[in-house]
Amino acid sequence: MVRINFKGNKLIKSAKKLITEKKYRDLTNLFVAESYRIITTLMQNNISLRNLIVSQESRYFQAAKTLDQKGINVVVLPPNLFNTLSSLATSDGWIGIFNKPKKKFNLSQNGKYVLLNKIQNPGNLGSIIRTAACFNIDGIIISNDSVDLYHPSIIRATMGSCFSLPIKIVTNLADTIEQMKKYGIMILGTALTSQTKELKQVSIANRAFAVIFGNEGQGLSEVILKMCDEVISIPIDRKKIDSLNVSVSAGIILYHLCNGS
């Protein structure tokens, strides 16, 4: 174990930038996760832990010592210094610096996929990823103008499970949809239009499918909607509320599609 007592240390400055700056995460190919539970979950998913930063008063200090004995680089900070680094109001004293994983993403003619277009809220993206994992979705494709996948809030929202399934970032979602169509994958958009069908009216009949969720405020573009085989919506009382949160919608739709629609 290495003990550090000043905030000007190179590792501390680097960790702070990884927490706050997407460009730095992209440049270094690293990301940060906080809390014992999330860090250990990521390790169980074979995500490589580069450094563990731990408060000397953490209740998981002994577990950190065990990781140090196994060859993990563990850095110990006094509580006041650790608290200046942590982004959490209440921390259990663990911050991990991880290498970004490299997972292969392969389309399958029998696959179930989620496509995300311009999702901006980290909590929404994290919740959708976690929901997709619960329903055994085969992969998630995210447009690169969405919020950063490695944002600390997303890592927290997924409780570290965000890398238990393949995720791909793409610059052109329309190209991805065209490729999926060649595999015979049914493309389902989510929107309220004159051609929209209620969710219960759509049957995928054991077909491979990809369901697309759009920006929280603007929804899906006309270009994307025209590429969909079906456009679906959830029946709600629109006299009381005109729409659902995108992550809530994803949960309802994925439950329906993955359970015998």
Secondary structure by P-SEA (a helix, b strand, c coil): cccccccccaaaaaaaaaaccaaaaaaacccccccaaaaaaaaaacccccbbbbbccccaaaaaaaaaaaccbbbbbcaaaaaaacccccccbbbbbbcbbbbbbbbbccccbbbbcccccaaaaaaaaaaaaaacccbbbbcccccccccaaaaaaaccccccbbbbbbccaaaaaaaaaaabbbbbbbccccccccccccccccccbbbbbccccccccaaaaaaccbbbbccccccccccccaaaaaaaaaaaaaccc
